[in-house]
Amino acid sequence: MIYYSKAFGVILSLSISATAFADMIDDSSLEPWETCALCHGLYGDSVRSKFPKLAGQKVGYLSTQIKYFQTGNRTNDGGQMQSMVESLSNDDIKQIANWFSAQPAPKASREKPSQADIDDLTAVLGDAPKQTCGTCHRAASDDPQTTLPAATLQVPFLHAQHADYLAKQMTDFKTGDRSSASLHQPLLKDMSPAKIEILAQYYASQARANN
């Protein structure tokens, strides 16, 4: 059965920005995840690559990122996310994370890099993308979330995400526009924009089952 509330129908009828929505619309009658749905889609499978797909993502990762936006540890272009999450309670965050995590994983992109492009990536990374990035970003269908170490639950699935979104995040890690205490910068520092685009396309084209 498809879930569709009258309140969300009102949201869909408004062609306004997320920031304007936060400032102008009384969202007190909405479920917490319905506010997020304005950009990310009710089921977390967003249409625009500017907004990451949240469907089937790890609960721990979703919760942590919302809290990072609240505290300013993470920012995004224009500050829309900070505006949207600033008033969320811990219970709201829990409901949002649980809702989107429970949705079916998005479908992988049909656009795939060539084997030659993947071989070039292996030369840059020192190992195949699946092993290098996949060491932390575990997303294989035979490795469900419940079997992963706690630290890994804070690392997002990359499979079936928007390629443009992945490329943007990797570029921000490389330049320092997005902070990270992980190996992102060492791994990405020698990668050209073209190689980053190929790596992003590779993960966007990989299928992922629900966590």
MDTraj code that builds the backbone (N, CA, C; nanometers):
import mdtraj as md
import numpy as np

residues = "MET ILE TYR TYR SER LYS ALA PHE GLY VAL ILE LEU SER LEU SER ILE SER ALA THR ALA PHE ALA ASP MET ILE ASP ASP SER SER LEU GLU PRO TRP GLU THR CYS ALA LEU CYS HIS GLY LEU TYR GLY ASP SER VAL ARG SER LYS PHE PRO LYS LEU ALA GLY GLN LYS VAL GLY TYR LEU SER THR GLN ILE LYS TYR PHE GLN THR GLY ASN ARG THR ASN ASP GLY GLY GLN MET GLN SER MET VAL GLU SER LEU SER ASN ASP ASP ILE LYS GLN ILE ALA ASN TRP PHE SER ALA GLN PRO ALA PRO LYS ALA SER ARG GLU LYS PRO SER GLN ALA ASP ILE ASP ASP LEU THR ALA VAL LEU GLY ASP ALA PRO LYS GLN THR CYS GLY THR CYS HIS ARG ALA ALA SER ASP ASP PRO GLN THR THR LEU PRO ALA ALA THR LEU GLN VAL PRO PHE LEU HIS ALA GLN HIS ALA ASP TYR LEU ALA LYS GLN MET THR ASP PHE LYS THR GLY ASP ARG SER SER ALA SER LEU HIS GLN PRO LEU LEU LYS ASP MET SER PRO ALA LYS ILE GLU ILE LEU ALA GLN TYR TYR ALA SER GLN ALA ARG ALA ASN ASN".split()
xyz = np.array([
    [0.0849, -0.1193, 0.0000],
    [0.0000, 0.0000, 0.0000],
    [0.0883, 0.1240, 0.0000],
    [0.0611, 0.2183, -0.0843],
    [0.1405, 0.3405, -0.0937],
    [0.0975, 0.4381, 0.0140],
    [0.1959, 0.4875, 0.0890],
    [0.1679, 0.5857, 0.1935],
    [0.1715, 0.7251, 0.1321],
    [0.0629, 0.7997, 0.1507],
    [0.0577, 0.9350, 0.0946],
    [-0.0375, 1.0171, 0.1794],
    [0.0132, 1.1141, 0.2520],
    [-0.0711, 1.1924, 0.3403],
    [-0.1192, 1.3190, 0.2708],
    [-0.2312, 1.3728, 0.3206],
    [-0.2830, 1.4983, 0.2663],
    [-0.1823, 1.6108, 0.2889],
    [-0.1172, 1.6059, 0.4037],
    [-0.0191, 1.7107, 0.4344],
    [0.0933, 1.7100, 0.3334],
    [0.1400, 1.5913, 0.2952],
    [0.2484, 1.5848, 0.1993],
    [0.2026, 1.6304, 0.0619],
    [0.0743, 1.6064, 0.0313],
    [0.0214, 1.6538, -0.0954],
    [0.0276, 1.8046, -0.1052],
    [0.0069, 1.8717, 0.0071],
    [0.0182, 2.0173, 0.0095],
    [0.1606, 2.0591, -0.0206],
    [0.2552, 1.9867, 0.0368],
    [0.3966, 2.0194, 0.0145],
    [0.4309, 2.0088, -0.1332],
    [0.3867, 1.9002, -0.1965],
    [0.4206, 1.8787, -0.3360],
    [0.3642, 1.9877, -0.4258],
    [0.2566, 2.0513, -0.3829],
    [0.1928, 2.1529, -0.4667],
    [0.2616, 2.2878, -0.4578],
    [0.3609, 2.2980, -0.3702],
    [0.4282, 2.4262, -0.3504],
    [0.5621, 2.4270, -0.4220],
    [0.5789, 2.5154, -0.5169],
    [0.7047, 2.5240, -0.5906],
    [0.7913, 2.6332, -0.5294],
    [0.8359, 2.6082, -0.4059],
    [0.9198, 2.7034, -0.3354],
    [1.0432, 2.6331, -0.2866],
    [1.1438, 2.7092, -0.2484],
    [1.2696, 2.6504, -0.2047],
    [1.2556, 2.5925, -0.0661],
    [1.3531, 2.5040, -0.0312],
    [1.3513, 2.4413, 0.1010],
    [1.3637, 2.5457, 0.2107],
    [1.4495, 2.6455, 0.1890],
    [1.4682, 2.7486, 0.2910],
    [1.3416, 2.8289, 0.3101],
    [1.2760, 2.8652, 0.1986],
    [1.1518, 2.9403, 0.2078],
    [1.0447, 2.8576, 0.2766],
    [1.0435, 2.7290, 0.2454],
    [0.9468, 2.6403, 0.3099],
    [0.9651, 2.6411, 0.4608],
    [1.0896, 2.6329, 0.5052],
    [1.1176, 2.6301, 0.6480],
    [1.0728, 2.7589, 0.7154],
    [1.0813, 2.8699, 0.6430],
    [1.0496, 3.0006, 0.7010],
    [0.9003, 3.0350, 0.6928],
    [0.8297, 2.9828, 0.5914],
    [0.6964, 3.0315, 0.5616],
    [0.5835, 2.9347, 0.5944],
    [0.6125, 2.8039, 0.5955],
    [0.5063, 2.7047, 0.6078],
    [0.5030, 2.6459, 0.7484],
    [0.3844, 2.6377, 0.8033],
    [0.3672, 2.5732, 0.9335],
    [0.3688, 2.4225, 0.9121],
    [0.4782, 2.3576, 0.9543],
    [0.4911, 2.2142, 0.9327],
    [0.4643, 2.1350, 1.0604],
    [0.3957, 2.1972, 1.1555],
    [0.3717, 2.1319, 1.2839],
    [0.2831, 2.0083, 1.2714],
    [0.2013, 2.0013, 1.1657],
    [0.1117, 1.8875, 1.1494],
    [0.1744, 1.7745, 1.0690],
    [0.2958, 1.7950, 1.0202],
    [0.3619, 1.6940, 0.9384],
    [0.4393, 1.5949, 1.0243],
    [0.4536, 1.4738, 0.9731],
    [0.5461, 1.3799, 1.0336],
    [0.6882, 1.4327, 1.0072],
    [0.7835, 1.4048, 1.0954],
    [0.9177, 1.4609, 1.0776],
    [0.9783, 1.4327, 0.9406],
    [0.9580, 1.3107, 0.8889],
    [1.0189, 1.2758, 0.7613],
    [0.9513, 1.3436, 0.6430],
    [0.8290, 1.3923, 0.6623],
    [0.7586, 1.4575, 0.5520],
    [0.8224, 1.5916, 0.5170],
    [0.8790, 1.6578, 0.6154],
    [0.9498, 1.7817, 0.5865],
    [1.0732, 1.7532, 0.5011],
    [1.1449, 1.6470, 0.5346],
    [1.2627, 1.6074, 0.4568],
    [1.2236, 1.5685, 0.3144],
    [1.1011, 1.5149, 0.3014],
    [1.0544, 1.4647, 0.1726],
    [1.0419, 1.5747, 0.0680],
    [1.0337, 1.6985, 0.1108],
    [1.0237, 1.8089, 0.0154],
    [1.1371, 1.8048, -0.0852],
    [1.2571, 1.7685, -0.0384],
    [1.3742, 1.7622, -0.1263],
    [1.4166, 1.6190, -0.1576],
    [1.4085, 1.5320, -0.0573],
    [1.4636, 1.3973, -0.0724],
    [1.3614, 1.2950, -0.1209],
    [1.2357, 1.3355, -0.1355],
    [1.1314, 1.2423, -0.1769],
    [1.0745, 1.1685, -0.0568],
    [0.9454, 1.1402, -0.0588],
    [0.8805, 1.0771, 0.0554],
    [0.9443, 0.9432, 0.0893],
    [0.9870, 0.8707, -0.0135],
    [1.0482, 0.7401, 0.0093],
    [1.2005, 0.7454, -0.0016],
    [1.2559, 0.8661, -0.0038],
    [1.3999, 0.8816, -0.0013],
    [1.4716, 0.8562, -0.1318],
    [1.3978, 0.8447, -0.2414],
    [1.4594, 0.8210, -0.3717],
    [1.4485, 0.9504, -0.4525],
    [1.5318, 1.0454, -0.4202],
    [1.5208, 1.1794, -0.4769],
    [1.5446, 1.1795, -0.6275],
    [1.4825, 1.2754, -0.6945],
    [1.4947, 1.2873, -0.8391],
    [1.6165, 1.3711, -0.8769],
    [1.6388, 1.4786, -0.8035],
    [1.7488, 1.5704, -0.8354],
    [1.8769, 1.5271, -0.7652],
    [1.9862, 1.5298, -0.8382],
    [2.1138, 1.4827, -0.7841],
    [2.1690, 1.5741, -0.6749],
    [2.1162, 1.6935, -0.6631],
    [2.1593, 1.7830, -0.5556],
    [2.1225, 1.7261, -0.4193],
    [2.0174, 1.6465, -0.4167],
    [1.9676, 1.5903, -0.2911],
    [1.9966, 1.4403, -0.2882],
    [2.0773, 1.3939, -0.1948],
    [2.1135, 1.2521, -0.1930],
    [1.9946, 1.1609, -0.1680],
    [2.0055, 1.0411, -0.2204],
    [1.9038, 0.9401, -0.1959],
    [1.9242, 0.8852, -0.0546],
    [1.8192, 0.8924, 0.0263],
    [1.8261, 0.8474, 0.1651],
    [1.7681, 0.7076, 0.1842],
    [1.6983, 0.6577, 0.0863],
    [1.6305, 0.5282, 0.0990],
    [1.7296, 0.4167, 0.1256],
    [1.6994, 0.3346, 0.2277],
    [1.7826, 0.2198, 0.2571],
    [1.9179, 0.2524, 0.3150],
    [1.9407, 0.3792, 0.3484],
    [2.0701, 0.4188, 0.4057],
    [2.0764, 0.3751, 0.5519],
    [2.1940, 0.3683, 0.6079],
    [2.2120, 0.3216, 0.7457],
    [2.1529, 0.4213, 0.8454],
    [2.0807, 0.3676, 0.9443],
    [2.0191, 0.4513, 1.0466],
    [2.1240, 0.5350, 1.1185],
    [2.2326, 0.4726, 1.1589],
    [2.3362, 0.5439, 1.2327],
    [2.3958, 0.6584, 1.1539],
    [2.4174, 0.6361, 1.0258],
    [2.4741, 0.7413, 0.9419],
    [2.3773, 0.8575, 0.9260],
    [2.2513, 0.8271, 0.8971],
    [2.1518, 0.9328, 0.8797],
    [2.1385, 1.0172, 1.0063],
    [2.1299, 0.9527, 1.1207],
    [2.1157, 1.0244, 1.2476],
    [2.2358, 1.1145, 1.2730],
    [2.3542, 1.0604, 1.2511],
    [2.4770, 1.1367, 1.2770],
    [2.4871, 1.2585, 1.1874],
    [2.4538, 1.2429, 1.0600],
    [2.4654, 1.3563, 0.9678],
    [2.3663, 1.4670, 1.0013],
    [2.2444, 1.4313, 1.0417],
    [2.1478, 1.5336, 1.0822],
    [2.2022, 1.6126, 1.2019],
    [2.2588, 1.5408, 1.2972],
    [2.3139, 1.6074, 1.4153],
    [2.4353, 1.6925, 1.3797],
    [2.5146, 1.6475, 1.2827],
    [2.6282, 1.7281, 1.2365],
    [2.5795, 1.8597, 1.1758],
    [2.4722, 1.8526, 1.0983],
    [2.4170, 1.9751, 1.0407],
    [2.3641, 2.0672, 1.1513],
    [2.3026, 2.0092, 1.2533],
    [2.2503, 2.0896, 1.3635],
    [2.3614, 2.1646, 1.4363],
    [2.4735, 2.0979, 1.4594],
    [2.5831, 2.1562, 1.5374],
    [2.6784, 2.2406, 1.4538],
    [2.6650, 2.2334, 1.3222],
    [2.7557, 2.3072, 1.2355],
    [2.8815, 2.2307, 1.1996],
    [2.8926, 2.1055, 1.2451],
    [3.0080, 2.0232, 1.2071],
    [3.0050, 1.9885, 1.0594],
    [2.8864, 1.9983, 1.0000],
    [2.8740, 1.9812, 0.8562],
    [2.7847, 2.0909, 0.8032],
    [2.8200, 2.1445, 0.6898],
    [2.7398, 2.2480, 0.6241],
    [2.7162, 2.2059, 0.4798],
    [2.6231, 2.2723, 0.4134],
    [2.6040, 2.2474, 0.2713],
    [2.5852, 2.3809, 0.2009],
    [2.5877, 2.3763, 0.0705],
    [2.5790, 2.4995, -0.0081],
    [2.4499, 2.5741, 0.0234],
    [2.4622, 2.6957, 0.0692],
    [2.3450, 2.7779, 0.0972],
    [2.2886, 2.7613, 0.2366],
    [2.3325, 2.6610, 0.3107],
    [2.2860, 2.6417, 0.4472],
    [2.1440, 2.5909, 0.4599],
    [2.0883, 2.5315, 0.3513],
    [1.9500, 2.4858, 0.3577],
    [1.9291, 2.3782, 0.4643],
    [2.0228, 2.2854, 0.4730],
    [2.0052, 2.1755, 0.5679],
    [2.0030, 2.2256, 0.7122],
    [2.0903, 2.3196, 0.7438],
    [2.0912, 2.3730, 0.8804],
    [1.9563, 2.4329, 0.9159],
    [1.8982, 2.5040, 0.8201],
    [1.7688, 2.5669, 0.8427],
    [1.6595, 2.4627, 0.8636],
    [1.6685, 2.3528, 0.7894],
    [1.5636, 2.2515, 0.7948],
    [1.5693, 2.1668, 0.9216],
    [1.6887, 2.1467, 0.9779],
    [1.7012, 2.0516, 1.0894],
    [1.7220, 2.1179, 1.2244],
    [1.7352, 2.2489, 1.2278],
    [1.7732, 2.3147, 1.3517],
    [1.6759, 2.2910, 1.4669],
    [1.5483, 2.2723, 1.4376],
    [1.4490, 2.2569, 1.5440],
    [1.4105, 2.1108, 1.5703],
    [1.4768, 2.0161, 1.5050],
    [1.4428, 1.8758, 1.5236],
    [1.4861, 1.8266, 1.6615],
    [1.3986, 1.7491, 1.7255],
    [1.4336, 1.6868, 1.8529],
    [1.5047, 1.5543, 1.8254],
    [1.5612, 1.4962, 1.9294],
    [1.6256, 1.3655, 1.9142],
    [1.5255, 1.2605, 1.8676],
    [1.4023, 1.2713, 1.9157],
    [1.2995, 1.1772, 1.8721],
    [1.2652, 1.1971, 1.7251],
    [1.2595, 1.3230, 1.6808],
    [1.2359, 1.3526, 1.5393],
    [1.3442, 1.2882, 1.4532],
    [1.4681, 1.3058, 1.4959],
    [1.5815, 1.2523, 1.4203],
    [1.5729, 1.1003, 1.4116],
    [1.5379, 1.0384, 1.5220],
    [1.5244, 0.8931, 1.5238],
    [1.4162, 0.8477, 1.4276],
    [1.3028, 0.9166, 1.4269],
    [1.1934, 0.8802, 1.3371],
    [1.2338, 0.8974, 1.1908],
    [1.3015, 1.0082, 1.1611],
    [1.3457, 1.0345, 1.0234],
    [1.4418, 0.9262, 0.9757],
    [1.5417, 0.8971, 1.0575],
    [1.6416, 0.7973, 1.0199],
    [1.5778, 0.6604, 1.0004],
    [1.4887, 0.6241, 1.0910],
    [1.4232, 0.4938, 1.0808],
    [1.3332, 0.4855, 0.9577],
    [1.2621, 0.5955, 0.9282],
    [1.1716, 0.5955, 0.8121],
    [1.2489, 0.5738, 0.6828],
    [1.3506, 0.6559, 0.6593],
    [1.4223, 0.6458, 0.5320],
    [1.5045, 0.5171, 0.5228],
    [1.5603, 0.4729, 0.6334],
    [1.6374, 0.3493, 0.6315],
    [1.5505, 0.2289, 0.5958],
    [1.4234, 0.2349, 0.6339],
    [1.3330, 0.1223, 0.6108],
    [1.2793, 0.1170, 0.4677],
    [1.3028, 0.2205, 0.3869],
    [1.2508, 0.2231, 0.2503],
    [1.3371, 0.1369, 0.1577],
    [1.2789, 0.0864, 0.0498],
    [1.3553, 0.0040, -0.0450],
    [1.4757, 0.0792, -0.1001],
    [1.5862, 0.0105, -0.1113],
    [1.7072, 0.0725, -0.1654],
    [1.6826, 0.1228, -0.3073],
    [1.7427, 0.2339, -0.3451],
    [1.7235, 0.2875, -0.4807],
    [1.7864, 0.1973, -0.5863],
    [1.7405, 0.2122, -0.7072],
    [1.7955, 0.1340, -0.8173],
    [1.9272, 0.1949, -0.8648],
    [2.0157, 0.1097, -0.9086],
    [2.1452, 0.1554, -0.9583],
    [2.1294, 0.2288, -1.0917],
    [2.2210, 0.3187, -1.1182],
    [2.2210, 0.3912, -1.2448],
    [2.2537, 0.2965, -1.3602],
    [2.1951, 0.3221, -1.4750],
    [2.2236, 0.2409, -1.5931],
    [2.3535, 0.2836, -1.6609],
    [2.4020, 0.4004, -1.6265],
    [2.5258, 0.4505, -1.6871],
    [2.6452, 0.3945, -1.6105],
    [2.7287, 0.3204, -1.6801],
    [2.8432, 0.2558, -1.6165],
    [2.9730, 0.2974, -1.6853],
    [3.0810, 0.3123, -1.6076],
    [3.2098, 0.3421, -1.6707],
    [3.2610, 0.2198, -1.7449],
    [3.3457, 0.2420, -1.8419],
    [3.4025, 0.1304, -1.9171],
    [3.5055, 0.0565, -1.8323],
    [3.5387, -0.0641, -1.8741],
    [3.6406, -0.1408, -1.8012],
    [3.7750, -0.0692, -1.8070],
    [3.8024, -0.0032, -1.9178],
    [3.9277, 0.0716, -1.9300],
    [3.9328, 0.1840, -1.8272],
    [3.8208, 0.2518, -1.8065],
    [3.8160, 0.3590, -1.7071],
    [3.8353, 0.3029, -1.5663],
    [3.7757, 0.1877, -1.5386],
    [3.7911, 0.1249, -1.4078],
    [3.9370, 0.0828, -1.3858],
    [4.0005, 0.0317, -1.4900],
    [4.1422, -0.0063, -1.4802],
    [4.2283, 0.1160, -1.4509],
    [4.1942, 0.2288, -1.5106],
    [4.2676, 0.3528, -1.4830],
    [4.2506, 0.3936, -1.3369],
    [4.1311, 0.3757, -1.2833],
    [4.1068, 0.4075, -1.1430],
    [4.1913, 0.3190, -1.0524],
    [4.2009, 0.1922, -1.0875],
    [4.2806, 0.0991, -1.0089],
    [4.4256, 0.1443, -1.0034],
    [4.4754, 0.1968, -1.1139],
    [4.6132, 0.2457, -1.1166],
    [4.6323, 0.3647, -1.0228],
    [4.5296, 0.4499, -1.0129],
    [4.5380, 0.5679, -0.9264],
    [4.5210, 0.5305, -0.7802],
    [4.4246, 0.4434, -0.7524],
    [4.3923, 0.4074, -0.6147],
    [4.4882, 0.3051, -0.5564],
    [4.5554, 0.2297, -0.6441],
    [4.6438, 0.1255, -0.5956],
    [4.5718, -0.0049, -0.5720],
    [4.4433, -0.0075, -0.5954],
    [4.3613, -0.1268, -0.5805],
    [4.2296, -0.1012, -0.6509],
    [4.1542, -0.2053, -0.6729],
    [4.0246, -0.1887, -0.7390],
    [3.9322, -0.1049, -0.6521],
    [3.8439, -0.0231, -0.7139],
    [3.7523, 0.0615, -0.6348],
    [3.6734, -0.0165, -0.5317],
    [3.6331, -0.1389, -0.5682],
    [3.5519, -0.2190, -0.4761],
    [3.6269, -0.2484, -0.3477],
    [3.7583, -0.2736, -0.3581],
    [3.8371, -0.3027, -0.2398],
    [3.8788, -0.1750, -0.1672],
    [3.9227, -0.0745, -0.2414],
    [3.9763, 0.0470, -0.1798],
    [3.8683, 0.1236, -0.1032],
    [3.7650, 0.1672, -0.1730],
    [3.6569, 0.2420, -0.1084],
    [3.5637, 0.1486, -0.0314],
    [3.5471, 0.0276, -0.0851],
    [3.4558, -0.0670, -0.0240],
    [3.5017, -0.1184, 0.1107],
    [3.6292, -0.0978, 0.1446],
    [3.6784, -0.1399, 0.2754],
    [3.5964, -0.0763, 0.3864],
    [3.5574, 0.0486, 0.3683],
    [3.4758, 0.1187, 0.4680],
    [3.3297, 0.1274, 0.4259],
    [3.3090, 0.1543, 0.2986],
    [3.1718, 0.1732, 0.2495],
    [3.1127, 0.0389, 0.2103],
    [3.0887, -0.0431, 0.3089],
    [3.0394, -0.1774, 0.2847],
    [2.8953, -0.1715, 0.2378],
    [2.8675, -0.2292, 0.1218],
    [2.7310, -0.2222, 0.0698],
    [2.6920, -0.3466, -0.0075],
    [2.7704, -0.4521, 0.0014],
    [2.7382, -0.5730, -0.0728],
    [2.6109, -0.6374, -0.0190],
    [2.5352, -0.6987, -0.1059],
    [2.4078, -0.7582, -0.0668],
    [2.4246, -0.8688, 0.0363],
    [2.5399, -0.9356, 0.0366],
    [2.5590, -1.0472, 0.1293],
    [2.6189, -1.0026, 0.2616],
    [2.6203, -0.8705, 0.2873],
    [2.6786, -0.8196, 0.4114],
    [2.5813, -0.7222, 0.4756],
    [2.4707, -0.7705, 0.5328],
    [2.3686, -0.6812, 0.5885],
    [2.4190, -0.5974, 0.7041],
    [2.3497, -0.4894, 0.7287],
    [2.3920, -0.3922, 0.8302],
    [2.4131, -0.4563, 0.9667],
    [2.3293, -0.5508, 1.0022],
    [2.3333, -0.6060, 1.1370],
    [2.4619, -0.6811, 1.1675],
    [2.5399, -0.7178, 1.0665],
    [2.6627, -0.7923, 1.0899],
    [2.7857, -0.7023, 1.0912],
    [2.7673, -0.5743, 1.0678],
    [2.8815, -0.4841, 1.0547],
    [2.9259, -0.4286, 1.1893],
    [3.0558, -0.3994, 1.2044],
    [3.1040, -0.3357, 1.3268],
    [3.0370, -0.2007, 1.3477],
    [3.0279, -0.1577, 1.4728],
    [2.9569, -0.0337, 1.5047],
    [3.0123, 0.0853, 1.4273],
    [3.1446, 0.0968, 1.4157],
    [3.2046, 0.2111, 1.3459],
    [3.1616, 0.2160, 1.2002],
    [3.1445, 0.0985, 1.1400],
    [3.1071, 0.0939, 0.9991],
    [2.9646, 0.1413, 0.9767],
    [2.8820, 0.1345, 1.0794],
    [2.7438, 0.1789, 1.0657],
    [2.7338, 0.3296, 1.0485],
    [2.8420, 0.4023, 1.0756],
    [2.8449, 0.5461, 1.0566],
    [2.8947, 0.5837, 0.9167],
    [2.9311, 0.4850, 0.8372],
    [2.9832, 0.5083, 0.7021],
    [2.8725, 0.4797, 0.6016],
    [2.8432, 0.5715, 0.5119],
    [2.7273, 0.5535, 0.4231],
    [2.7503, 0.4525, 0.3124],
    [2.6407, 0.3930, 0.2670],
    [2.6437, 0.3171, 0.1430],
    [2.6642, 0.4154, 0.0280],
    [2.7489, 0.3798, -0.0665],
    [2.7680, 0.4618, -0.1864],
    [2.6913, 0.4047, -0.3058],
    [2.6648, 0.2757, -0.3020],
    [2.5989, 0.2100, -0.4137],
    [2.4652, 0.2760, -0.4439],
    [2.4376, 0.2948, -0.5730],
    [2.3089, 0.3446, -0.6239],
    [2.2777, 0.4876, -0.5800],
    [2.3782, 0.5606, -0.5371],
    [2.3606, 0.7020, -0.5059],
    [2.3739, 0.7837, -0.6356],
    [2.3262, 0.9070, -0.6354],
    [2.3448, 0.9936, -0.7521],
    [2.4948, 1.0111, -0.7794],
    [2.5351, 0.9891, -0.9033],
    [2.6764, 1.0040, -0.9389],
    [2.7239, 1.1475, -0.9167],
    [2.6421, 1.2452, -0.9563],
    [2.6818, 1.3852, -0.9401],
    [2.6977, 1.4217, -0.7935],
    [2.6116, 1.3670, -0.7079],
    [2.6228, 1.3938, -0.5645],
    [2.7514, 1.3337, -0.5093],
    [2.7811, 1.2101, -0.5472],
    [2.9041, 1.1465, -0.5005],
    [3.0268, 1.2251, -0.5454],
    [3.0269, 1.2683, -0.6713],
    [3.1403, 1.3448, -0.7229],
    [3.1571, 1.4761, -0.6466],
    [3.0470, 1.5415, -0.6155],
    [3.0522, 1.6668, -0.5399],
    [3.1118, 1.6437, -0.4014],
    [3.0684, 1.5386, -0.3330],
    [3.1189, 1.5110, -0.1987],
    [3.2663, 1.4748, -0.2017],
    [3.3074, 1.3950, -0.2994],
    [3.4486, 1.3583, -0.3100],
    [3.5353, 1.4799, -0.3392],
    [3.4857, 1.5666, -0.4249],
    [3.5598, 1.6894, -0.4559],
    [3.5729, 1.7772, -0.3318],
    [3.4658, 1.7863, -0.2534],
    [3.4696, 1.8659, -0.1306],
    [3.5654, 1.8058, -0.0279],
    [3.5702, 1.6731, -0.0201],
    [3.6675, 1.6083, 0.0689],
    [3.8099, 1.6388, 0.0226],
    [3.8310, 1.6326, -0.1085],
    [3.9639, 1.6548, -0.1650],
    [4.0133, 1.7957, -0.1365],
    [3.9251, 1.8934, -0.1527],
    [3.9647, 2.0334, -0.1360],
    [3.9589, 2.0801, 0.0088],
    [3.8960, 1.9998, 0.0954],
    [3.8806, 2.0403, 0.2347],
    [3.7547, 2.1189, 0.2621],
    [3.6718, 2.1389, 0.1596],
    [3.5453, 2.2096, 0.1801],
    [3.4501, 2.1287, 0.2676],
    [3.4697, 1.9979, 0.2706],
    [3.3986, 1.9129, 0.3657],
    [3.5030, 1.8431, 0.4510],
    [3.4951, 1.8628, 0.5802],
    [3.5966, 1.8078, 0.6694],
    [3.5777, 1.6579, 0.6865],
    [3.6891, 1.5887, 0.7095],
    [3.6856, 1.4447, 0.7310],
    [3.8111, 1.4014, 0.8033],
    [3.7935, 1.3150, 0.9021],
    [3.9085, 1.2625, 0.9756],
    [3.9505, 1.1270, 0.9198],
    [3.8962, 1.0898, 0.8056],
    [3.9231, 0.9584, 0.7481],
    [4.0326, 0.9665, 0.6423],
    [4.0366, 0.8672, 0.5575],
    [4.1380, 0.8596, 0.4524],
    [4.0934, 0.9250, 0.3227],
    [3.9856, 1.0019, 0.3260],
    [3.9339, 1.0590, 0.2019],
    [4.0385, 1.1422, 0.1274],
    [4.0999, 1.2368, 0.1952],
    [4.1949, 1.3244, 0.1262],
    [4.3152, 1.2488, 0.0712],
    [4.3791, 1.1591, 0.1485],
    [4.4904, 1.0833, 0.0907],
    [4.4511, 1.0012, -0.0314],
    [4.3308, 0.9450, -0.0290],
    [4.2868, 0.8636, -0.1411],
    [4.2540, 0.9484, -0.2638],
    [4.2030, 1.0684, -0.2389],
    [4.1530, 1.1506, -0.3484],
    [4.2509, 1.2562, -0.3976],
    [4.3580, 1.2800, -0.3243],
    [4.4437, 1.3948, -0.3542],
    [4.5065, 1.3896, -0.4929],
    [4.5317, 1.2698, -0.5450],
    [4.5939, 1.2584, -0.6765],
    [4.4943, 1.2285, -0.7880],
    [4.3674, 1.2348, -0.7541],
    [4.2656, 1.2044, -0.8544],
    [4.2201, 1.3307, -0.9263],
    [4.2196, 1.3248, -1.0571],
    [4.1718, 1.4370, -1.1370],
    [4.0200, 1.4435, -1.1296],
    [3.9609, 1.5586, -1.1660],
    [3.8141, 1.5666, -1.1705],
    [3.7519, 1.4573, -1.2568],
    [3.8185, 1.4234, -1.3665],
    [3.7652, 1.3194, -1.4550],
    [3.7638, 1.1840, -1.3851],
    [3.8704, 1.1543, -1.3096],
    [3.8770, 1.0264, -1.2383],
    [3.7732, 1.0216, -1.1267],
    [3.7503, 1.1337, -1.0611],
    [3.6479, 1.1397, -0.9570],
    [3.5108, 1.1133, -1.0173],
    [3.4857, 1.1687, -1.1337],
    [3.3575, 1.1457, -1.2012],
    [3.3397, 0.9973, -1.2340],
    [3.4462, 0.9321, -1.2765],
    [3.4384, 0.7903, -1.3108],
    [3.4123, 0.7069, -1.1858],
    [3.4814, 0.7390, -1.0759],
    [3.4620, 0.6661, -0.9510],
    [3.3187, 0.6833, -0.9003],
    [3.2673, 0.8051, -0.9117],
    [3.1295, 0.8314, -0.8709],
    [3.0320, 0.7522, -0.9567],
    [3.0562, 0.7496, -1.0854],
    [2.9689, 0.6748, -1.1768],
    [2.9759, 0.5256, -1.1482],
    [3.0953, 0.4779, -1.1122],
    [3.1114, 0.3357, -1.0799],
    [3.0195, 0.2968, -0.9644],
    [3.0235, 0.3735, -0.8544],
    [2.9417, 0.3384, -0.7394],
    [2.7929, 0.3626, -0.7645],
    [2.7612, 0.4651, -0.8417],
    [2.6209, 0.4895, -0.8741],
    [2.5617, 0.3736, -0.9548],
    [2.6447, 0.3049, -1.0286],
    [2.5982, 0.1950, -1.1156],
    [2.5951, 0.0604, -1.0462],
    [2.6397, 0.0562, -0.9198],
    [2.6429, -0.0704, -0.8462],
    [2.5127, -0.0915, -0.7705],
    [2.4524, -0.2074, -0.7873],
    [2.3260, -0.2380, -0.7212],
    [2.3496, -0.2621, -0.5724],
    [2.2466, -0.2311, -0.4930],
    [2.2549, -0.2539, -0.3485],
    [2.1217, -0.3031, -0.2990],
    [2.1259, -0.4080, -0.2195],
    [2.0043, -0.4568, -0.1569],
    [1.9755, -0.3738, -0.0332],
    [1.8582, -0.3928, 0.0268],
    [1.8274, -0.3219, 0.1512],
    [1.9255, -0.3615, 0.2581],
    [1.9515, -0.2672, 0.3532],
    [2.0456, -0.2989, 0.4608],
    [1.9781, -0.3884, 0.5642],
])
top = md.Topology()
chain = top.add_chain()
for i, resn in enumerate(residues, 1):
    res = top.add_residue(resn, chain, resSeq=i)
    for name in ("N", "CA", "C"):
        top.add_atom(name, md.element.get_by_symbol(name[0]), res)
traj = md.Trajectory(xyz[None], top)
